[in-house]
Amino acid sequence: MKYEDLARDILHCVGGRENISSLVHCATRLRFKLKDDNKADAETLKKNADIIMVVESGGQFQVVVGNHVHDVWQAVCQVAGITEDTPATKGKQEKKTGLLAAFIDIVSGIFTPFLGVLAACGILKGFLALSVALGWSSGMGGTWRILFTASDTLFYFLPIVLGYTAGKKFGGNPFITMVIGGALVHPMMVEAFNEAGEVAKLSFFGIPVVLINYTSSVIPVICAAWFSCWLERLCNNLFPSAVKNFLTPLACLVITVPLTFLAIGPLASGLGELLASGFQAVYKFAPWLAGGILGGIWQVCVIFGLHWGLIPLMMNNMAVFGHDPMLAILLPAVFGQVGAALGVFLKTRDQRLKALSGSASIAGVFGITEPVVYGVTLPYRRPFIFGCIGGAIGGAIVGFSLSQVYSFGLASIFTVAQIIPPAGIDFTVWGAIIGVVIAFIFSCVMTFLAGLPAAKTLTAASAASVTADVDGNTVLAPLSGASLALDNVPDATFASGLMGAGAAIIPSEGRVVAPFHGEVASLFATRHAIGLLSDTGIEILIHVGIDTVKLNGEYFTAHIKEGDKIAPGDLLITFDRDAILAKGFDLCTPVIMSNSDDFQGLEQKNETAYVNAGDPFLYVIR
């Protein structure tokens, strides 16, 4: 296999097959649900040249590999012996997650298996609408009808597809839940709904049935699938093994299908309509504000995997109203990052970065933004920020224009075709295009002008200048230990550079000392972190360990207070290194220059060497 070696490396770094509860993939990420995250080695994975980024969010261990993710997923499955029939392994060792993480895990597990074909169908519907709007087709010919059938089938029979994927996600028999979804869109029930105004309503053993059109619906079948899987486990425990293979499915169908038509469906549909109406109320109150907020934060949500929580709401809007404004608003957010990546491409003289930003920009045009964000804009901070600002401006314009999409898919260049309403091209279409263009141009221009520092590395001349001015431009090592590059820190927030440029030290002793002349700007109440300001304007954050805030100050002692003047070598904090390690915390200590954007560059000295407290550690280029 082409990706066999990469698959073996990934499998080893996630703790092996026995540590995997489930594995799915989306457009660019392998999404692992692990029994024990402590067995995963994110740091080693990040060093792999074939890995773009590792993100731990939403209860998932996400490995970003790029557009060839499906091939890598197949390789990992083959190496690990995972098949479609391999159930998610559960047990006492499986970690507990919060409600938000569990929700995001469920949503991503249900929708990711068919996200690609869902996007393809949406794009095809958009182009068919475009052909009618431009007069290329009347919408009545055989060719158009056959292609429209291909584009609309998935949406019409969506409850069947969701029944299958939801059944797998909830740990039940997916064919049972698929049949339940099929019952919701059976022609006999659709016909009964269409004739409800002319004939008497249906009843089940005398109980009246609320007739609802479940075609293209989302929430009812997911709720029904959850109930069926719960009932299936109950029946499997009650029925003898000799007959449960057919009695369990029989019980699930006989109980769940009527219950869905009588109660689950109407309640879930009511919930869906309530959610849709609630969003529409906020959207109509200030559409430009809703557009600006969503356009600005969307890529931040993507970084942490939180965007999955909005996917059902978008699809629910499509099912209830036949259109959705949220996906239209996301288009400027995507092209804001694409514009920022293009700005990097035009500005940088680094050939490696130029090649990376160029290829990532092309992928971003087609809706795949992870290579842009993780590989280009986020590591340099300003391009990512400019991209988000551009997305907010463009999103506000799209919201003000009341633009909608009329078929679901990934936010990409093809979404422009999906924005065309049935009546043809109007102001909403032009407003969306204007919003996208402004987001793209703003992000590109601002990144080109101010997105990259004038210098990222030291030349011989600048190095001599820095060395000559140690007190003003050098940050000394505040701890003794192994020096580590920032992108190897086992925390995505620090490693991405989002907090600022810098480096890290794995301490060999429990002492933090002052790295320059200055003052204590801030001291955390938990004493695990301290902010310092040098006399020459350098702001430094020293964060002892990863997630050590959870210790609530235990094992940490502060020897200074806010406002105290400091000199190199002054004792700032002591901590019980052995006790913290025994609690299971990683003591990797990021040393971050929080105002690094104010300077031209920063260089780390001794990236892989041992440093003593007081050794030159970071060089600041003004």
C-alpha positions in Angstrom: 0.0 0.0 0.0 1.2 3.5 -0.8 0.4 4.8 2.7 1.2 1.7 4.7 4.2 3.2 6.5 2.2 6.3 7.4 -0.6 4.2 8.6 1.7 2.2 10.8 3.2 5.4 12.3 -0.3 6.8 13.0 -1.5 3.5 14.5 1.5 3.4 16.8 1.1 7.0 17.9 -2.6 6.6 18.8 -1.8 3.7 21.2 -2.4 0.8 18.8 -5.5 -1.0 17.7 -6.6 -1.9 21.2 -6.8 1.8 22.1 -9.2 2.7 19.3 -12.9 2.9 20.1 -13.9 4.2 16.6 -12.4 5.7 13.5 -14.0 7.8 10.8 -12.7 10.5 8.5 -14.0 13.7 7.0 -12.6 15.8 4.2 -9.1 16.1 5.6 -9.0 14.5 9.0 -8.8 11.0 10.6 -11.1 11.2 13.6 -10.2 8.7 16.3 -12.2 8.1 19.4 -9.7 6.6 21.9 -10.2 4.7 25.1 -7.2 6.5 26.7 -5.8 9.7 25.3 -2.8 9.4 27.5 -1.6 6.6 25.3 -1.6 8.8 22.2 1.7 10.5 21.2 0.6 13.7 19.4 4.0 15.2 19.6 5.6 12.5 17.5 2.8 12.6 15.0 3.3 16.4 14.5 6.9 15.8 13.6 5.8 13.5 10.7 6.2 15.4 7.4 3.0 13.8 6.1 0.9 15.1 9.0 -0.4 18.6 8.8 -1.7 18.9 12.4 -3.0 17.0 15.3 -6.1 18.4 17.1 -7.6 17.0 20.3 -11.1 18.3 20.5 -14.8 17.3 20.7 -13.8 14.0 22.4 -11.8 13.1 19.3 -8.1 12.7 18.5 -8.0 14.3 15.0 -5.1 13.7 12.7 -5.1 16.2 9.8 -3.5 14.6 6.7 -5.0 16.5 3.7 -7.1 15.7 0.7 -5.9 12.1 0.4 -7.4 11.3 3.8 -9.6 8.5 2.4 -6.6 6.6 1.2 -4.8 7.0 4.5 -8.0 5.9 6.3 -8.2 2.8 4.2 -4.5 2.1 5.0 -5.0 2.5 8.7 -8.1 0.3 8.7 -6.2 -2.4 6.8 -3.1 -2.3 9.0 -5.3 -2.3 12.2 -7.7 -4.9 10.9 -10.7 -2.5 11.2 -13.6 -3.3 8.8 -17.1 -1.9 8.3 -18.4 -4.7 10.5 -16.0 -4.0 13.4 -18.1 -2.6 16.2 -16.9 0.3 18.3 -15.1 -1.2 21.3 -16.6 -0.1 24.6 -15.8 -1.0 28.2 -14.7 0.3 31.5 -11.5 1.7 30.0 -13.4 4.0 27.6 -13.0 7.6 28.7 -15.9 9.8 29.8 -16.6 12.9 27.8 -18.7 16.0 28.4 -22.1 16.7 26.8 -20.7 19.0 24.1 -17.9 16.6 23.2 -20.4 13.7 23.1 -22.8 15.7 20.9 -20.0 16.7 18.5 -18.8 13.1 18.4 -22.3 11.8 17.6 -22.9 14.4 14.9 -19.6 13.9 13.2 -20.0 10.1 13.3 -23.4 10.2 11.7 -22.6 12.8 8.9 -19.0 12.2 7.9 -19.5 8.8 6.1 -21.6 10.4 3.4 -20.4 14.0 3.5 -18.5 13.8 0.2 -21.5 12.5 -1.8 -23.8 15.0 0.0 -21.6 17.8 -1.2 -21.5 16.3 -4.7 -25.3 16.2 -4.9 -25.6 19.7 -3.6 -23.2 21.0 -6.2 -25.0 19.2 -9.0 -28.3 20.7 -7.9 -26.7 24.1 -7.9 -25.4 23.8 -11.4 -28.8 22.5 -12.6 -30.4 25.6 -11.0 -27.8 27.8 -12.7 -28.5 26.2 -16.1 -32.2 27.1 -15.8 -31.4 30.6 -14.5 -29.1 31.3 -17.5 -31.6 29.8 -20.0 -29.4 26.8 -20.9 -32.2 24.4 -19.9 -35.9 24.6 -19.5 -35.9 22.2 -16.6 -38.3 19.9 -18.4 -36.1 17.8 -20.7 -35.1 14.2 -20.2 -31.4 15.1 -19.6 -32.2 17.7 -17.0 -34.7 15.4 -15.2 -32.3 12.4 -15.0 -29.5 14.6 -13.6 -31.9 16.3 -11.2 -33.0 12.8 -10.0 -29.3 12.0 -9.4 -28.8 15.2 -7.4 -32.1 15.0 -5.4 -32.2 11.3 -4.5 -29.9 11.6 -1.4 -31.8 14.6 0.0 -35.3 13.0 -0.7 -34.3 9.7 0.9 -32.0 11.3 3.6 -33.9 9.5 6.5 -32.8 6.1 5.0 -29.1 7.2 4.8 -29.2 8.8 8.2 -30.9 5.7 9.6 -28.0 3.6 8.5 -25.2 5.9 9.8 -27.0 6.7 13.0 -27.6 3.0 13.7 -23.9 2.3 13.3 -23.0 5.3 15.5 -25.4 4.3 18.3 -24.1 0.7 18.2 -27.2 -1.0 16.8 -28.0 -3.0 13.7 -27.8 -0.3 11.0 -30.2 -2.2 8.7 -33.0 -2.0 11.3 -32.6 1.7 11.6 -32.3 2.1 7.8 -35.7 0.3 7.5 -37.1 2.7 10.1 -35.9 5.6 8.0 -37.3 4.0 4.9 -40.7 3.7 6.6 -40.7 7.5 7.1 -40.4 8.2 3.4 -42.4 5.2 2.1 -44.6 6.2 -0.9 -47.7 5.0 1.0 -47.0 7.4 3.9 -46.0 10.3 1.5 -49.2 9.7 -0.4 -51.2 9.8 2.9 -49.6 13.1 3.8 -50.4 14.6 0.3 -54.0 13.5 0.6 -54.5 14.5 4.2 -56.7 17.4 3.3 -59.0 15.2 1.2 -59.4 12.0 3.2 -59.6 11.0 6.9 -56.3 11.0 8.8 -54.7 7.7 9.6 -54.9 6.0 13.0 -53.0 3.2 14.7 -55.3 1.0 16.8 -57.6 4.0 17.2 -54.8 6.5 18.0 -54.7 9.3 15.4 -51.4 9.7 13.5 -50.0 13.2 12.9 -49.1 13.1 9.2 -45.8 14.8 8.5 -43.7 14.8 5.3 -40.4 13.3 6.5 -38.6 13.5 3.2 -35.3 15.3 3.6 -35.8 15.4 7.4 -32.9 15.0 9.8 -33.9 15.0 13.5 -36.8 12.5 13.6 -34.8 9.6 12.2 -31.8 10.2 14.4 -34.1 10.2 17.5 -35.9 7.1 16.2 -32.5 5.4 15.6 -31.3 6.1 19.1 -34.5 4.6 20.6 -34.3 1.6 18.3 -30.7 0.9 19.3 -31.6 1.1 22.9 -34.5 -1.2 22.4 -32.3 -3.6 20.4 -29.9 -3.9 23.3 -32.8 -4.6 25.7 -34.3 -7.2 23.5 -31.0 -9.0 22.9 -30.7 -9.4 26.7 -34.2 -10.7 27.0 -34.6 -13.1 24.0 -32.9 -16.5 23.9 -30.0 -16.6 21.5 -31.7 -19.1 19.2 -34.5 -16.7 18.2 -33.1 -13.2 18.9 -31.7 -12.9 15.4 -35.2 -12.3 14.0 -37.2 -11.5 17.2 -35.1 -8.5 18.0 -35.4 -6.8 14.6 -39.1 -7.7 14.6 -39.7 -6.1 18.0 -37.7 -3.0 17.0 -39.7 -2.5 13.8 -43.1 -3.3 15.4 -42.5 -0.9 18.3 -40.3 1.8 16.9 -42.0 2.5 13.6 -45.5 3.1 15.1 -44.0 5.0 18.0 -42.1 7.2 15.5 -45.2 8.1 13.6 -47.2 8.6 16.8 -44.8 10.5 19.0 -41.0 10.5 18.2 -41.6 12.0 14.7 -44.0 14.8 15.7 -41.9 15.8 18.7 -38.7 15.7 16.8 -40.2 17.6 13.9 -41.6 20.2 16.4 -38.1 20.5 17.9 -36.6 21.0 14.4 -39.2 23.6 13.5 -38.5 25.4 16.9 -34.8 25.4 16.2 -35.3 26.6 12.7 -37.7 29.3 13.8 -35.5 30.4 16.6 -32.5 30.9 14.3 -34.7 32.7 11.7 -35.9 35.1 14.5 -32.4 36.0 15.4 -31.3 36.1 11.8 -34.2 38.4 10.8 -33.6 40.7 13.8 -30.0 41.6 12.6 -29.0 39.5 9.6 -25.8 41.5 9.1 -24.8 40.9 12.8 -25.5 37.2 12.6 -23.5 37.0 9.4 -20.6 38.9 10.8 -20.3 36.8 13.9 -20.7 33.4 12.1 -18.3 34.4 9.3 -15.7 35.6 11.8 -15.7 32.6 14.2 -16.4 29.7 11.7 -12.7 28.9 11.1 -12.0 29.0 14.8 -14.8 26.4 15.2 -13.2 24.3 12.5 -9.9 24.3 14.3 -11.4 22.7 17.4 -14.0 20.5 15.5 -16.9 22.5 16.9 -18.3 23.2 13.5 -20.0 19.8 13.5 -22.5 21.2 16.0 -23.9 23.5 13.3 -24.2 21.0 10.5 -27.6 19.5 11.8 -29.0 23.1 12.1 -28.1 23.9 8.5 -29.7 20.7 7.2 -32.7 21.2 9.5 -33.2 24.6 7.9 -33.1 23.0 4.5 -35.7 20.4 5.5 -38.0 23.0 7.2 -37.7 26.0 4.9 -36.1 24.6 1.7 -33.2 27.0 2.1 -30.5 27.9 4.6 -28.6 31.2 5.2 -25.8 29.7 7.3 -24.0 27.9 4.6 -24.1 31.1 2.4 -22.5 33.1 5.3 -19.7 30.5 5.6 -18.5 31.2 2.0 -16.7 34.4 2.9 -15.2 32.7 5.9 -13.6 30.1 3.6 -12.4 32.6 1.0 -11.1 34.9 3.8 -8.6 32.2 4.6 -7.9 31.5 1.0 -7.2 35.1 0.4 -4.8 35.2 3.4 -3.0 32.1 2.1 -2.7 33.8 -1.3 -1.3 36.9 0.4 1.4 34.7 2.0 2.1 33.2 -1.4 2.6 36.6 -2.9 4.7 38.0 0.0 7.0 35.3 1.1 10.4 34.5 -0.4 10.6 31.2 1.3 10.2 28.7 -1.5 8.9 26.0 0.8 6.2 28.3 2.3 5.4 29.6 -1.2 4.7 26.1 -2.5 2.7 25.2 0.6 0.6 28.3 0.5 0.0 28.0 -3.3 -1.3 24.4 -3.1 -3.3 25.1 0.1 -5.0 28.1 -1.6 -6.2 25.8 -4.5 -7.5 23.3 -2.0 -9.3 26.1 -0.1 -11.1 27.2 -3.3 -12.8 23.8 -3.3 -13.8 24.1 0.4 -10.9 22.2 2.0 -9.4 24.8 4.4 -7.5 22.7 6.9 -4.2 22.8 4.8 -4.7 26.6 4.6 -5.3 27.1 8.3 -2.9 24.6 9.8 -0.2 24.8 7.2 -0.1 28.5 6.4 -2.3 31.1 8.2 -2.5 29.8 11.8 1.3 29.3 12.3 1.8 33.0 11.4 -1.2 34.2 13.4 -1.8 37.5 11.5 -2.9 35.9 8.3 -5.3 33.8 10.2 -6.7 36.8 12.1 -7.0 38.8 8.8 -8.8 35.8 7.3 -11.3 35.8 10.1 -11.8 39.6 9.9 -12.4 39.2 6.2 -14.8 36.4 6.8 -16.7 38.6 9.3 -16.9 41.5 6.9 -18.0 39.3 4.0 -20.4 37.4 6.3 -22.1 40.7 7.3 -22.6 41.6 3.7 -24.0 38.2 2.9 -26.3 38.4 5.9 -27.4 41.9 4.9 -28.2 40.6 1.4 -30.4 37.8 2.9 -28.6 35.3 0.7 -29.6 31.6 1.0 -28.4 28.3 -0.3 -31.0 26.0 -1.8 -29.0 22.7 -1.7 -26.6 21.5 0.9 -22.8 21.0 0.3 -19.4 22.1 1.4 -18.8 25.9 1.3 -16.7 26.2 -1.8 -16.6 28.0 -5.2 -19.4 25.7 -6.3 -21.7 27.2 -3.5 -22.2 30.2 -5.7 -24.4 28.1 -8.0 -26.3 26.8 -5.0 -27.2 30.4 -3.9 -29.4 30.9 -7.0 -33.1 30.9 -5.9 -35.8 29.1 -7.9 -36.9 32.4 -9.4 -33.5 33.1 -10.9 -30.5 35.4 -10.2 -31.4 38.4 -8.0 -29.8 40.7 -5.4 -29.3 37.9 -2.9 -26.9 36.2 -5.4 -25.0 39.4 -6.2 -24.8 40.3 -2.5 -23.2 36.9 -1.7 -20.7 37.3 -4.5 -19.8 40.8 -3.3 -19.3 39.5 0.2 -17.0 36.7 -0.9 -14.9 39.0 -3.2 -14.5 41.6 -0.4 -13.5 38.9 2.1 -11.0 37.5 -0.3 -9.4 40.8 -1.3 -9.3 42.2 2.2 -7.6 39.2 3.6 -5.1 39.0 0.7 -4.2 42.6 0.8 -3.8 42.9 4.6 -1.8 39.7 4.7 0.5 41.0 1.9 1.0 44.3 3.7 1.2 43.3 7.3 0.7 39.5 7.7 4.3 38.4 7.8 7.2 39.8 9.8 10.0 41.4 7.7 12.4 38.7 8.9 11.7 35.3 10.4 15.3 34.1 10.9 18.6 35.7 11.9 21.2 36.7 9.4 24.8 36.8 10.4 24.7 40.6 10.7 21.5 40.6 12.9 22.9 37.8 15.0 26.0 39.9 15.8 23.7 42.8 16.6 21.6 40.8 19.0 24.6 39.3 20.7 26.1 42.8 21.3 22.9 43.9 23.0 22.2 41.0 25.3 20.3 42.9 28.0 17.9 44.5 25.5 17.0 41.8 23.0 17.9 38.4 24.6 15.5 36.4 26.8 17.5 34.1 29.1 16.3 30.6 29.9 14.0 30.8 33.0 14.4 27.1 33.8 17.0 24.4 33.4 16.1 21.4 31.1 15.7 20.1 27.6 15.0 22.9 25.1 12.0 22.2 22.7 10.7 23.9 19.6 7.3 25.5 20.1 5.5 23.4 17.5 6.5 20.3 19.4 4.6 21.4 22.6 1.8 18.9 23.3 -0.9 21.5 23.4 -2.5 22.8 20.2 -3.1 26.3 21.5 0.6 26.9 22.3 2.0 24.8 19.4 0.0 26.6 16.8 1.6 30.0 17.8 -1.9 31.4 18.5 -0.6 32.7 21.9 2.6 34.1 20.4 6.0 33.0 19.2 8.4 31.3 21.6 9.9 27.9 22.6 9.6 25.5 25.5 11.7 23.8 28.2 11.1 20.4 29.9 12.3 21.3 33.4 14.8 19.2 35.2 14.3 21.1 38.5 11.5 23.0 40.1 12.7 26.6 39.8 11.6 29.4 37.6 13.9 32.5 37.5 13.8 35.9 35.8 15.0 35.9 32.2 15.7 39.7 32.0 15.5 43.1 33.7 11.9 44.2 34.1 8.8 43.6 36.3 6.1 41.1 37.1 3.2 42.1 34.9 0.8 39.3 36.1 0.8 36.3 38.4 -1.9 33.7 38.0 -3.8 32.9 41.2 -2.9 29.2 40.7 0.8 30.3 40.5 1.4 27.9 37.6 2.0 30.8 35.1 3.5 34.3 35.2 3.6 37.2 32.8 6.7 39.4 32.7 7.5 42.7 31.0 11.1 43.6 30.2 12.5 47.1 30.5 12.8 47.1 26.7 9.2 46.2 26.0 9.3 42.4 25.6 6.3 40.6 27.1 6.9 37.0 28.2 4.5 34.4 29.5 6.0 31.4 31.3 3.4 28.6 31.6 4.7 25.7 33.8 3.3 22.5 32.5 0.3 21.6 30.4 -3.2 21.8 32.0 -1.6 22.4 35.4 -4.2 25.0 36.1 -6.3 22.1 37.2 -4.0 21.7 40.2 -5.5 24.9 41.6 -2.1 26.1 42.9 -1.1 22.9 44.6 2.7 22.2 44.5 3.4 25.8 43.3 4.9 28.6 45.5 5.3 32.2 44.3 8.3 34.2 45.6 7.2 37.5 44.0 4.1 39.5 43.5 2.6 41.6 40.7 4.5 44.8 40.2 7.8 43.6 41.7 11.0 44.6 39.8 13.1 41.7 38.6 16.7 41.1 37.4 18.1 38.1 35.6 18.3 35.1 37.9 15.8 36.3 40.5 13.7 33.4 41.9 10.1 33.7 40.7 8.3 30.4 41.3 9.2 27.0 42.8 7.2 23.9 42.2 7.3 20.2 43.2 8.3 18.6 40.0 8.0 15.0 41.1 4.6 15.5 42.7 3.2 17.1 39.6 4.5 14.3 37.4 3.1 11.8 39.8 -0.3 13.4 39.2 0.0 12.6 35.5 0.7 16.2 34.2 3.1 17.0 31.5 5.7 19.6 32.7 6.6 20.9 29.2 6.8 24.6 29.9 6.1 27.1 27.0 8.0 30.4 27.1 5.9 32.6 25.0 6.6 36.2 23.7 3.0 37.4 23.8 3.7 40.6 21.9 5.8 38.9 19.2 3.7 40.7 16.5 5.4 43.9 17.6 8.8 42.7 16.5 10.3 41.5 13.2 11.2 38.0 14.3 12.2 35.7 17.1 14.8 32.9 17.1 15.3 30.1 19.5 18.8 29.0 20.5 19.6 25.4 21.2 16.4 23.9 19.8 17.3 20.3 20.8 19.9 20.9 23.5 19.9 21.1 27.3 19.9 24.6 28.6 20.7 25.9 32.1 18.7 28.7 33.7 20.3 31.9 32.7 21.6 30.7 29.3 20.6 32.7 26.2 17.4 31.2 25.1 15.4 33.5 22.7 16.7 36.3 20.4 14.4 39.1 19.5 14.8 40.9 16.2 13.5 44.5 16.2 
